[in-house]
């Protein structure tokens, strides 16, 4: 049995809200990790988890990651996340999202949400009908996926510069794990530079599309981590790499848009020992939250400004690599140090 307060202590959370509405089949968990810099901002993920414990574990790690992501990319927002437990294909309806929106609204502006895995701008529109505590609306910032993909691509180029001596991805072999909206976007941007793509997704149609449109090679699930490549790009769900399976990697750089790619800090240490450069996920995948954050900023939404901020992920990623090199720590630790310094200033 999961002890909730022990988990809150472990990750440092301020608040966890469990919500339900039996009339529409809603079961959700909203985790507010830290509001030092402002109201918690994070997406709503809809996933059919194996258990309540799995849902709680995911939302705790994701919300903590949002605190660090939002701080590192300069947003005036804290970190939070929501997960909905169930089958999105069976449960989604306008009434369903109204029920969820009322729970979000009950937090009185302490949590602002946006789309995430298995949620979209139409879902956000339904939520918006009952609460203003949302961002990523179609009429303003819209779908954040292209910006997440762009930021990940920029971070990947920064990693290539450090590891290969050039930020060009031409002829670089990239294993893209996950071809959702963001993963496919990363693949497209890499392809536009002349990268050689290997791909995997549980959705066979997405794989067929990548093979047809991008000239990609389909890789079976059991060979994804061990396939020969220059860059491994995890772009699906998190906790992909652990202290054991990193030894199966045959790449020089890990850079993808998935959240919480590494199971723990020890995995980062093991990557470093193996000579594999890790581009911290919440540094490179911040493009989407930058786009959403701009919609609720004091300055208001400006697309050109957002693109400029997203492109700066290249420079931030290089800065993380420099901090790691200077201090003799892993890039995982360097990213945390970078974000924690910003949080510390906010607490003064």
TORMARPA-574907 format. One record per residue (C-alpha): residue in one letter; z, y, x; residue number from 1. Coordinates in Angstrom, 1 decimal, always signed. Each point is the difference from the previous one (the first is absolute). Layout:
REM residues N
<r res="A" pz="Z" py="Y" px="X" n="NUM"/>
...
END
This chain:
REM residues 348
<r res="X" pz="+0.0" py="+0.0" px="+0.0" n="1"/>
<r res="X" pz="-1.0" py="+3.4" px="+1.3" n="2"/>
<r res="X" pz="+3.0" py="+2.5" px="+0.4" n="3"/>
<r res="X" pz="-1.6" py="+3.3" px="-1.0" n="4"/>
<r res="X" pz="+2.6" py="+2.3" px="+1.6" n="5"/>
<r res="X" pz="-0.2" py="-2.0" px="+3.3" n="6"/>
<r res="X" pz="-3.7" py="+0.5" px="+0.0" n="7"/>
<r res="X" pz="+0.4" py="+3.7" px="-0.7" n="8"/>
<r res="X" pz="+2.4" py="+0.3" px="+2.9" n="9"/>
<r res="X" pz="-2.4" py="-1.9" px="+2.2" n="10"/>
<r res="X" pz="-3.0" py="+2.3" px="-0.6" n="11"/>
<r res="X" pz="+2.0" py="+3.2" px="-0.8" n="12"/>
<r res="X" pz="-1.1" py="+0.6" px="-3.6" n="13"/>
<r res="X" pz="+1.4" py="+2.7" px="-2.2" n="14"/>
<r res="X" pz="-0.9" py="-1.5" px="-3.4" n="15"/>
<r res="X" pz="-1.6" py="-3.1" px="-1.5" n="16"/>
<r res="X" pz="-1.0" py="+0.0" px="-3.7" n="17"/>
<r res="X" pz="-0.8" py="-3.2" px="-1.9" n="18"/>
<r res="X" pz="-2.0" py="+0.6" px="-3.2" n="19"/>
<r res="X" pz="-1.3" py="-2.1" px="-2.8" n="20"/>
<r res="X" pz="-1.6" py="+0.2" px="-3.4" n="21"/>
<r res="X" pz="-0.3" py="-3.3" px="-1.8" n="22"/>
<r res="X" pz="-2.4" py="+1.4" px="-2.6" n="23"/>
<r res="X" pz="-2.8" py="+0.4" px="+2.6" n="24"/>
<r res="X" pz="+1.2" py="-2.6" px="+2.6" n="25"/>
<r res="X" pz="+1.0" py="+2.6" px="+2.6" n="26"/>
<r res="X" pz="+2.3" py="-0.9" px="+2.9" n="27"/>
<r res="X" pz="+0.1" py="+2.6" px="+2.8" n="28"/>
<r res="X" pz="+2.1" py="+1.0" px="+3.0" n="29"/>
<r res="X" pz="+0.0" py="+3.6" px="+1.4" n="30"/>
<r res="X" pz="+1.5" py="+0.4" px="+3.4" n="31"/>
<r res="X" pz="+0.9" py="+3.5" px="+1.3" n="32"/>
<r res="X" pz="+0.6" py="-0.3" px="+3.7" n="33"/>
<r res="X" pz="+0.6" py="+3.6" px="+1.2" n="34"/>
<r res="X" pz="-0.4" py="+3.5" px="-1.5" n="35"/>
<r res="X" pz="+0.9" py="+2.0" px="+3.0" n="36"/>
<r res="X" pz="-3.4" py="+1.7" px="+0.2" n="37"/>
<r res="X" pz="-0.5" py="+0.3" px="-3.8" n="38"/>
<r res="X" pz="-0.6" py="-2.2" px="-3.1" n="39"/>
<r res="X" pz="-0.9" py="-3.6" px="+0.9" n="40"/>
<r res="X" pz="-3.8" py="-0.6" px="-0.1" n="41"/>
<r res="X" pz="-1.5" py="-3.4" px="-0.2" n="42"/>
<r res="X" pz="-2.5" py="-2.2" px="-1.9" n="43"/>
<r res="X" pz="+0.5" py="-2.5" px="-2.8" n="44"/>
<r res="X" pz="-1.0" py="-3.5" px="+1.0" n="45"/>
<r res="X" pz="-0.8" py="-2.6" px="-2.7" n="46"/>
<r res="X" pz="+0.4" py="-3.5" px="+1.3" n="47"/>
<r res="X" pz="+0.9" py="-3.4" px="-1.4" n="48"/>
<r res="X" pz="+2.8" py="-0.8" px="+2.4" n="49"/>
<r res="X" pz="+1.3" py="-3.5" px="+0.4" n="50"/>
<r res="X" pz="+3.6" py="+1.1" px="-0.7" n="51"/>
<r res="X" pz="+2.2" py="+3.0" px="-0.7" n="52"/>
<r res="X" pz="+1.2" py="-0.3" px="+3.6" n="53"/>
<r res="X" pz="-3.5" py="+0.3" px="+1.3" n="54"/>
<r res="X" pz="-0.6" py="+3.1" px="-2.1" n="55"/>
<r res="X" pz="+3.2" py="+1.6" px="+1.2" n="56"/>
<r res="X" pz="-0.7" py="-0.8" px="+3.6" n="57"/>
<r res="X" pz="-3.5" py="+1.5" px="-0.3" n="58"/>
<r res="X" pz="+1.1" py="+3.2" px="-1.6" n="59"/>
<r res="X" pz="+2.9" py="+0.6" px="+2.4" n="60"/>
<r res="X" pz="-2.3" py="-0.4" px="+3.1" n="61"/>
<r res="X" pz="-2.8" py="+2.1" px="-1.6" n="62"/>
<r res="X" pz="+2.2" py="+2.8" px="-1.0" n="63"/>
<r res="X" pz="+1.6" py="+0.3" px="+3.4" n="64"/>
<r res="X" pz="-3.4" py="+0.0" px="+1.5" n="65"/>
<r res="X" pz="-0.9" py="+2.9" px="-2.3" n="66"/>
<r res="X" pz="+2.9" py="+2.1" px="+1.3" n="67"/>
<r res="X" pz="-1.4" py="-0.4" px="+3.6" n="68"/>
<r res="X" pz="-3.6" py="+0.4" px="-1.1" n="69"/>
<r res="X" pz="+0.6" py="+3.2" px="-1.9" n="70"/>
<r res="X" pz="+2.2" py="+1.5" px="+2.8" n="71"/>
<r res="X" pz="-2.5" py="-0.9" px="+2.7" n="72"/>
<r res="X" pz="-3.0" py="+1.6" px="-1.8" n="73"/>
<r res="X" pz="+1.9" py="+3.2" px="-0.8" n="74"/>
<r res="X" pz="+0.5" py="-0.2" px="-3.7" n="75"/>
<r res="X" pz="+3.0" py="+1.7" px="-1.7" n="76"/>
<r res="X" pz="+0.8" py="-3.3" px="-1.8" n="77"/>
<r res="X" pz="+2.4" py="-2.8" px="+0.5" n="78"/>
<r res="X" pz="-0.8" py="-3.7" px="-0.3" n="79"/>
<r res="X" pz="-0.1" py="-2.2" px="-3.1" n="80"/>
<r res="X" pz="-2.0" py="-2.8" px="-1.5" n="81"/>
<r res="X" pz="-0.3" py="-1.9" px="-3.3" n="82"/>
<r res="X" pz="-1.0" py="-3.6" px="-0.7" n="83"/>
<r res="X" pz="-0.9" py="-1.5" px="-3.3" n="84"/>
<r res="X" pz="+0.5" py="-3.7" px="-0.3" n="85"/>
<r res="X" pz="-2.6" py="-1.8" px="-2.0" n="86"/>
<r res="X" pz="-3.7" py="-0.7" px="-0.5" n="87"/>
<r res="X" pz="-1.9" py="+3.3" px="-0.2" n="88"/>
<r res="X" pz="-3.0" py="-1.7" px="-1.7" n="89"/>
<r res="X" pz="+2.2" py="-1.1" px="-2.9" n="90"/>
<r res="X" pz="+2.5" py="+2.9" px="-0.3" n="91"/>
<r res="X" pz="-1.8" py="+3.3" px="+0.5" n="92"/>
<r res="X" pz="-0.4" py="+2.2" px="-3.1" n="93"/>
<r res="X" pz="+0.6" py="+3.6" px="-0.9" n="94"/>
<r res="X" pz="+3.3" py="-0.9" px="-1.6" n="95"/>
<r res="X" pz="+1.0" py="-1.9" px="+3.1" n="96"/>
<r res="X" pz="-0.5" py="+3.0" px="+2.2" n="97"/>
<r res="X" pz="+1.7" py="+2.3" px="-2.4" n="98"/>
<r res="X" pz="+3.1" py="-2.2" px="+0.2" n="99"/>
<r res="X" pz="-0.1" py="+0.0" px="+3.8" n="100"/>
<r res="X" pz="-0.6" py="+3.8" px="+0.0" n="101"/>
<r res="X" pz="+3.1" py="+0.6" px="-2.0" n="102"/>
<r res="X" pz="+2.1" py="-1.9" px="+2.6" n="103"/>
<r res="X" pz="-1.6" py="+2.2" px="+2.7" n="104"/>
<r res="X" pz="+0.7" py="+3.1" px="-2.0" n="105"/>
<r res="X" pz="+3.6" py="-1.0" px="-0.4" n="106"/>
<r res="X" pz="+0.5" py="+0.5" px="+3.7" n="107"/>
<r res="X" pz="-0.3" py="+3.8" px="-0.6" n="108"/>
<r res="X" pz="-2.6" py="+0.7" px="+2.7" n="109"/>
<r res="X" pz="+1.8" py="-1.9" px="+2.7" n="110"/>
<r res="X" pz="-2.9" py="-2.5" px="+0.3" n="111"/>
<r res="X" pz="-3.7" py="+0.9" px="-0.2" n="112"/>
<r res="X" pz="-2.5" py="-2.8" px="-0.2" n="113"/>
<r res="X" pz="-3.7" py="-0.7" px="+0.5" n="114"/>
<r res="X" pz="-2.3" py="-3.0" px="+0.0" n="115"/>
<r res="X" pz="+0.3" py="-2.9" px="+2.3" n="116"/>
<r res="X" pz="-1.0" py="-3.7" px="+0.0" n="117"/>
<r res="X" pz="-1.3" py="-1.0" px="-3.4" n="118"/>
<r res="X" pz="+0.4" py="+3.5" px="-1.5" n="119"/>
<r res="X" pz="-2.6" py="+2.6" px="-0.4" n="120"/>
<r res="X" pz="-0.7" py="+3.6" px="-1.2" n="121"/>
<r res="X" pz="-0.3" py="-1.1" px="-3.6" n="122"/>
<r res="X" pz="+3.5" py="-1.5" px="+0.2" n="123"/>
<r res="X" pz="+1.2" py="+3.2" px="+1.5" n="124"/>
<r res="X" pz="-1.6" py="+2.0" px="-2.8" n="125"/>
<r res="X" pz="+2.0" py="-2.1" px="-2.6" n="126"/>
<r res="X" pz="+3.2" py="+0.5" px="+2.0" n="127"/>
<r res="X" pz="-0.8" py="+3.8" px="+0.1" n="128"/>
<r res="X" pz="+0.1" py="+0.0" px="-3.8" n="129"/>
<r res="X" pz="+3.7" py="-0.4" px="+0.0" n="130"/>
<r res="X" pz="+1.1" py="+1.5" px="+3.4" n="131"/>
<r res="X" pz="-1.1" py="+2.5" px="+2.5" n="132"/>
<r res="X" pz="+1.6" py="-2.0" px="+2.8" n="133"/>
<r res="X" pz="-3.3" py="-1.3" px="+1.2" n="134"/>
<r res="X" pz="-2.8" py="+1.0" px="+2.4" n="135"/>
<r res="X" pz="-3.5" py="-1.4" px="+0.8" n="136"/>
<r res="X" pz="-1.4" py="+1.2" px="-3.3" n="137"/>
<r res="X" pz="-3.7" py="-0.4" px="-0.6" n="138"/>
<r res="X" pz="-0.5" py="+3.7" px="-0.7" n="139"/>
<r res="X" pz="+1.6" py="+1.1" px="+3.3" n="140"/>
<r res="X" pz="+0.4" py="-2.2" px="+3.0" n="141"/>
<r res="X" pz="-1.3" py="-3.2" px="-1.5" n="142"/>
<r res="X" pz="-0.2" py="-3.4" px="+1.5" n="143"/>
<r res="X" pz="+2.0" py="+0.1" px="+3.4" n="144"/>
<r res="X" pz="-1.8" py="-3.1" px="+1.4" n="145"/>
<r res="X" pz="-2.8" py="+1.7" px="+1.8" n="146"/>
<r res="X" pz="+2.5" py="+2.2" px="+1.8" n="147"/>
<r res="X" pz="+2.2" py="-2.9" px="+1.0" n="148"/>
<r res="X" pz="-3.1" py="-1.8" px="+1.3" n="149"/>
<r res="X" pz="-1.1" py="+3.1" px="+2.0" n="150"/>
<r res="X" pz="+3.4" py="+0.5" px="+1.5" n="151"/>
<r res="X" pz="+0.2" py="-3.7" px="+1.1" n="152"/>
<r res="X" pz="-3.5" py="+0.3" px="+1.5" n="153"/>
<r res="X" pz="+1.1" py="+3.1" px="+1.9" n="154"/>
<r res="X" pz="+3.1" py="-1.8" px="+1.3" n="155"/>
<r res="X" pz="-2.2" py="-3.0" px="+1.0" n="156"/>
<r res="X" pz="-2.2" py="+2.3" px="+2.0" n="157"/>
<r res="X" pz="+3.1" py="+1.4" px="+1.8" n="158"/>
<r res="X" pz="+1.1" py="-3.5" px="+0.8" n="159"/>
<r res="X" pz="-3.4" py="-0.9" px="+1.3" n="160"/>
<r res="X" pz="+0.1" py="+3.1" px="+2.3" n="161"/>
<r res="X" pz="+3.2" py="-1.2" px="+1.5" n="162"/>
<r res="X" pz="-0.8" py="-3.7" px="+0.2" n="163"/>
<r res="X" pz="-3.7" py="+0.0" px="+0.8" n="164"/>
<r res="X" pz="-0.5" py="+3.4" px="+1.6" n="165"/>
<r res="X" pz="-2.2" py="+1.4" px="-2.8" n="166"/>
<r res="X" pz="+0.6" py="+0.7" px="-3.6" n="167"/>
<r res="X" pz="-3.4" py="-1.3" px="-1.1" n="168"/>
<r res="X" pz="+0.1" py="-3.1" px="-2.1" n="169"/>
<r res="X" pz="-3.6" py="-0.9" px="+0.7" n="170"/>
<r res="X" pz="-0.3" py="-3.7" px="+0.8" n="171"/>
<r res="X" pz="+3.7" py="-0.5" px="-0.4" n="172"/>
<r res="X" pz="+0.8" py="-3.2" px="-1.9" n="173"/>
<r res="X" pz="+2.5" py="+0.8" px="-2.8" n="174"/>
<r res="X" pz="+1.7" py="-2.6" px="-2.1" n="175"/>
<r res="X" pz="+0.7" py="+1.7" px="-3.4" n="176"/>
<r res="X" pz="+2.6" py="-1.9" px="-2.0" n="177"/>
<r res="X" pz="-0.2" py="+1.3" px="-3.6" n="178"/>
<r res="X" pz="-2.9" py="+1.6" px="-1.7" n="179"/>
<r res="X" pz="+1.6" py="+2.0" px="-2.8" n="180"/>
<r res="X" pz="-0.9" py="+3.6" px="-0.5" n="181"/>
<r res="X" pz="+1.6" py="+1.1" px="+3.2" n="182"/>
<r res="X" pz="-0.9" py="-3.0" px="+2.1" n="183"/>
<r res="X" pz="-3.6" py="+0.2" px="-1.0" n="184"/>
<r res="X" pz="+0.0" py="+3.7" px="+0.8" n="185"/>
<r res="X" pz="+1.2" py="-0.7" px="+3.5" n="186"/>
<r res="X" pz="-2.7" py="-2.7" px="+0.4" n="187"/>
<r res="X" pz="-2.7" py="+2.5" px="-1.1" n="188"/>
<r res="X" pz="+1.2" py="+2.7" px="+2.4" n="189"/>
<r res="X" pz="+0.1" py="-2.5" px="+2.9" n="190"/>
<r res="X" pz="-3.4" py="-1.3" px="-1.0" n="191"/>
<r res="X" pz="-1.4" py="+3.6" px="+0.0" n="192"/>
<r res="X" pz="+0.8" py="+0.1" px="+3.7" n="193"/>
<r res="X" pz="-1.6" py="-3.3" px="+0.8" n="194"/>
<r res="X" pz="+3.0" py="-2.2" px="+0.0" n="195"/>
<r res="X" pz="-0.4" py="-3.8" px="-0.4" n="196"/>
<r res="X" pz="+2.0" py="-1.2" px="-3.0" n="197"/>
<r res="X" pz="+1.9" py="-3.1" px="-0.8" n="198"/>
<r res="X" pz="+1.6" py="+0.0" px="-3.4" n="199"/>
<r res="X" pz="+2.3" py="-1.9" px="-2.3" n="200"/>
<r res="X" pz="+1.3" py="+0.5" px="-3.5" n="201"/>
<r res="X" pz="+1.3" py="-2.2" px="-2.8" n="202"/>
<r res="X" pz="-2.7" py="+1.6" px="-2.2" n="203"/>
<r res="X" pz="-3.2" py="-1.8" px="+0.9" n="204"/>
<r res="X" pz="-2.1" py="+2.6" px="-1.6" n="205"/>
<r res="X" pz="+1.3" py="+2.7" px="+2.3" n="206"/>
<r res="X" pz="-0.8" py="-2.2" px="+3.0" n="207"/>
<r res="X" pz="-3.5" py="-0.7" px="-1.3" n="208"/>
<r res="X" pz="-0.5" py="+3.8" px="-0.4" n="209"/>
<r res="X" pz="+1.2" py="+0.7" px="+3.6" n="210"/>
<r res="X" pz="-2.4" py="-2.7" px="+1.3" n="211"/>
<r res="X" pz="-2.9" py="+1.4" px="-1.9" n="212"/>
<r res="X" pz="+0.6" py="+3.7" px="+0.4" n="213"/>
<r res="X" pz="+1.7" py="+0.1" px="+3.4" n="214"/>
<r res="X" pz="-1.4" py="-3.0" px="+1.8" n="215"/>
<r res="X" pz="+3.6" py="-1.4" px="+0.3" n="216"/>
<r res="X" pz="+0.8" py="-3.6" px="+0.9" n="217"/>
<r res="X" pz="+2.4" py="-1.8" px="-2.5" n="218"/>
<r res="X" pz="+3.1" py="-1.5" px="+1.7" n="219"/>
<r res="X" pz="+2.1" py="-2.7" px="-1.8" n="220"/>
<r res="X" pz="+3.6" py="+0.8" px="-0.7" n="221"/>
<r res="X" pz="+1.5" py="-2.3" px="+2.6" n="222"/>
<r res="X" pz="-2.0" py="+1.6" px="+2.8" n="223"/>
<r res="X" pz="+0.6" py="+3.7" px="-0.8" n="224"/>
<r res="X" pz="+2.7" py="+0.6" px="+2.5" n="225"/>
<r res="X" pz="-1.4" py="-2.3" px="+2.7" n="226"/>
<r res="X" pz="-3.6" py="+1.2" px="-0.1" n="227"/>
<r res="X" pz="-1.5" py="+1.5" px="+3.1" n="228"/>
<r res="X" pz="-0.3" py="+3.8" px="-0.4" n="229"/>
<r res="X" pz="+0.7" py="+3.3" px="+1.6" n="230"/>
<r res="X" pz="+2.0" py="+1.5" px="-2.9" n="231"/>
<r res="X" pz="+2.0" py="-1.7" px="-2.7" n="232"/>
<r res="X" pz="+0.2" py="+2.1" px="-3.1" n="233"/>
<r res="X" pz="+2.5" py="-1.3" px="-2.6" n="234"/>
<r res="X" pz="-0.9" py="+1.8" px="-3.2" n="235"/>
<r res="X" pz="+1.6" py="-2.1" px="-2.7" n="236"/>
<r res="X" pz="+3.7" py="-0.6" px="-0.6" n="237"/>
<r res="X" pz="+2.7" py="+0.5" px="+2.6" n="238"/>
<r res="X" pz="+2.1" py="-2.3" px="+2.3" n="239"/>
<r res="X" pz="-3.2" py="-1.5" px="+1.4" n="240"/>
<r res="X" pz="+1.2" py="-0.3" px="+3.6" n="241"/>
<r res="X" pz="+3.2" py="-1.6" px="+1.2" n="242"/>
<r res="X" pz="+1.5" py="-1.0" px="+3.4" n="243"/>
<r res="X" pz="-1.7" py="-3.4" px="-0.2" n="244"/>
<r res="X" pz="-3.5" py="+0.6" px="-1.3" n="245"/>
<r res="X" pz="-0.7" py="+3.0" px="+2.3" n="246"/>
<r res="X" pz="-0.6" py="-2.6" px="+2.7" n="247"/>
<r res="X" pz="-3.0" py="-1.1" px="-1.9" n="248"/>
<r res="X" pz="-1.7" py="+3.4" px="+0.1" n="249"/>
<r res="X" pz="-3.1" py="+0.4" px="+2.2" n="250"/>
<r res="X" pz="-0.3" py="+3.7" px="-0.2" n="251"/>
<r res="X" pz="+1.0" py="+3.1" px="+2.0" n="252"/>
<r res="X" pz="+0.8" py="+2.4" px="-2.8" n="253"/>
<r res="X" pz="+1.7" py="-0.4" px="-3.4" n="254"/>
<r res="X" pz="-0.7" py="+2.8" px="-2.4" n="255"/>
<r res="X" pz="-0.3" py="-0.3" px="-3.8" n="256"/>
<r res="X" pz="+0.9" py="+1.7" px="-3.3" n="257"/>
<r res="X" pz="+2.5" py="-2.6" px="-1.2" n="258"/>
<r res="X" pz="+3.6" py="+1.1" px="-0.3" n="259"/>
<r res="X" pz="+2.7" py="-1.7" px="+2.0" n="260"/>
<r res="X" pz="-2.4" py="-2.0" px="+2.1" n="261"/>
<r res="X" pz="+2.7" py="-1.2" px="+2.3" n="262"/>
<r res="X" pz="+2.9" py="-2.1" px="-1.4" n="263"/>
<r res="X" pz="+2.5" py="+1.7" px="+2.4" n="264"/>
<r res="X" pz="+0.4" py="+2.0" px="+3.2" n="265"/>
<r res="X" pz="+0.1" py="-3.2" px="+2.1" n="266"/>
<r res="X" pz="-3.6" py="-0.7" px="-1.0" n="267"/>
<r res="X" pz="-0.9" py="+3.4" px="+1.5" n="268"/>
<r res="X" pz="+1.7" py="-1.0" px="+3.2" n="269"/>
<r res="X" pz="-1.9" py="-3.2" px="+0.1" n="270"/>
<r res="X" pz="-3.3" py="+1.7" px="-0.5" n="271"/>
<r res="X" pz="+0.8" py="+2.3" px="+2.9" n="272"/>
<r res="X" pz="+0.8" py="-3.0" px="+2.2" n="273"/>
<r res="X" pz="-3.4" py="-1.5" px="-0.9" n="274"/>
<r res="X" pz="-1.8" py="+3.2" px="+1.0" n="275"/>
<r res="X" pz="-1.1" py="+0.7" px="-3.6" n="276"/>
<r res="X" pz="+0.1" py="+3.7" px="-1.1" n="277"/>
<r res="X" pz="+1.5" py="+0.5" px="-3.5" n="278"/>
<r res="X" pz="-0.9" py="+3.1" px="-1.9" n="279"/>
<r res="X" pz="+3.0" py="+0.5" px="-2.4" n="280"/>
<r res="X" pz="-1.1" py="-0.5" px="-3.6" n="281"/>
<r res="X" pz="+1.8" py="+3.0" px="-1.6" n="282"/>
<r res="X" pz="-1.5" py="+2.3" px="+2.6" n="283"/>
<r res="X" pz="-3.7" py="-1.1" px="-0.5" n="284"/>
<r res="X" pz="+0.1" py="-0.7" px="-3.7" n="285"/>
<r res="X" pz="+1.5" py="+3.3" px="-1.0" n="286"/>
<r res="X" pz="-3.3" py="+1.5" px="-1.3" n="287"/>
<r res="X" pz="+0.6" py="-1.0" px="-3.6" n="288"/>
<r res="X" pz="+3.4" py="+1.5" px="-0.2" n="289"/>
<r res="X" pz="-1.2" py="+3.2" px="+1.7" n="290"/>
<r res="X" pz="-2.6" py="+0.3" px="-2.8" n="291"/>
<r res="X" pz="+2.6" py="-0.6" px="-2.7" n="292"/>
<r res="X" pz="+2.5" py="+2.2" px="+1.7" n="293"/>
<r res="X" pz="-2.4" py="+2.9" px="+0.0" n="294"/>
<r res="X" pz="-0.3" py="-0.1" px="-3.8" n="295"/>
<r res="X" pz="+3.7" py="+0.7" px="-0.4" n="296"/>
<r res="X" pz="+0.4" py="+2.4" px="+3.0" n="297"/>
<r res="X" pz="+0.7" py="+3.7" px="-0.4" n="298"/>
<r res="X" pz="-3.4" py="+0.8" px="+1.4" n="299"/>
<r res="X" pz="-1.8" py="-2.1" px="-2.6" n="300"/>
<r res="X" pz="-2.8" py="-2.5" px="+0.5" n="301"/>
<r res="X" pz="-2.8" py="+0.8" px="+2.4" n="302"/>
<r res="X" pz="-2.4" py="-2.9" px="+0.9" n="303"/>
<r res="X" pz="-1.2" py="+1.5" px="+3.2" n="304"/>
<r res="X" pz="+3.5" py="+0.6" px="+1.2" n="305"/>
<r res="X" pz="+1.0" py="-3.6" px="-0.9" n="306"/>
<r res="X" pz="-2.9" py="-1.3" px="+2.1" n="307"/>
<r res="X" pz="+1.0" py="+2.1" px="+2.9" n="308"/>
<r res="X" pz="+3.6" py="-1.3" px="-0.3" n="309"/>
<r res="X" pz="-1.2" py="-3.6" px="-0.3" n="310"/>
<r res="X" pz="-2.2" py="+0.4" px="+3.1" n="311"/>
<r res="X" pz="+3.1" py="+1.1" px="+2.0" n="312"/>
<r res="X" pz="+1.3" py="-3.6" px="-0.4" n="313"/>
<r res="X" pz="-2.1" py="-0.6" px="+3.2" n="314"/>
<r res="X" pz="+2.1" py="+2.5" px="+1.9" n="315"/>
<r res="X" pz="+3.3" py="-1.3" px="-1.5" n="316"/>
<r res="X" pz="-0.8" py="-3.5" px="+1.0" n="317"/>
<r res="X" pz="-0.8" py="+1.0" px="+3.5" n="318"/>
<r res="X" pz="+3.3" py="+1.9" px="+0.1" n="319"/>
<r res="X" pz="+1.9" py="-3.2" px="-1.1" n="320"/>
<r res="X" pz="-1.7" py="-2.0" px="+2.8" n="321"/>
<r res="X" pz="+1.0" py="+2.7" px="+2.5" n="322"/>
<r res="X" pz="+3.6" py="+0.0" px="-1.1" n="323"/>
<r res="X" pz="+0.1" py="-3.8" px="+0.3" n="324"/>
<r res="X" pz="-1.5" py="+0.2" px="+3.5" n="325"/>
<r res="X" pz="+2.3" py="+2.8" px="+1.2" n="326"/>
<r res="X" pz="+3.2" py="-1.6" px="-1.4" n="327"/>
<r res="X" pz="-0.8" py="-3.6" px="+0.9" n="328"/>
<r res="X" pz="+0.3" py="-1.1" px="-3.6" n="329"/>
<r res="X" pz="-2.2" py="-1.7" px="-2.5" n="330"/>
<r res="X" pz="-2.4" py="+2.0" px="-2.2" n="331"/>
<r res="X" pz="+2.1" py="-1.3" px="-3.0" n="332"/>
<r res="X" pz="+3.1" py="+1.6" px="+1.5" n="333"/>
<r res="X" pz="-1.9" py="+3.2" px="+1.0" n="334"/>
<r res="X" pz="-1.2" py="+0.5" px="-3.6" n="335"/>
<r res="X" pz="+3.5" py="-0.4" px="-1.3" n="336"/>
<r res="X" pz="+1.4" py="+2.5" px="+2.6" n="337"/>
<r res="X" pz="-2.8" py="+2.5" px="-1.0" n="338"/>
<r res="X" pz="+0.8" py="-0.2" px="-3.7" n="339"/>
<r res="X" pz="+3.8" py="+0.0" px="+0.5" n="340"/>
<r res="X" pz="-0.2" py="+3.2" px="+2.0" n="341"/>
<r res="X" pz="-1.7" py="+1.7" px="-2.9" n="342"/>
<r res="X" pz="+2.6" py="-1.4" px="-2.5" n="343"/>
<r res="X" pz="+2.9" py="+1.1" px="+2.3" n="344"/>
<r res="X" pz="-1.4" py="+3.6" px="-0.1" n="345"/>
<r res="X" pz="+0.0" py="-0.2" px="-3.8" n="346"/>
<r res="X" pz="+3.6" py="-1.0" px="-0.1" n="347"/>
<r res="X" pz="+1.2" py="+3.1" px="+1.9" n="348"/>
END
